[in-house]
Amino acid sequence: QCSTSYEQQCSTGYETSYQEKCSTTYKQVCTSSGHGGYGKRNAGYGAQQKCSKVPQQSCSSVPVQKPVQKCSQVPKENCQQVPKQNCNSVPRQSCTSVPVQTPTKVAKQVCSGGGSGGSGRGGSGRGGYHG
């Protein structure tokens, strides 16, 4: 028996962006000031040179990698083993009540003789004298 659930799975990737990076360098620039000393032929003679450092800025785009986390839902199958049932036919006993005759002893009354006065046979006994 299986069911599907979703699990979040993330991975880190890199995104490239560009950043402008500038640096300043100094360049020495010299200029001559003043005029020639003793004539135009030697104009450089006696002239004073004035030098200064001039800042120069140079910029360029530099690639920058930035970590980015990307997540997605991934299906995951969960399976469980269900125990299998084995069924067998079992004979079933069916019982019903059946009336049974049980003999019982009953006392029997046995009577002897006739009514009052004894038996009719003329045996010995009192009474019976007529006259």
Disulfide bonds with the S-S distance in Angstrom:
Cys2-Cys79 1.97
Cys10-Cys71 1.97
Cys22-Cys59 1.93
Cys30-Cys51 1.85
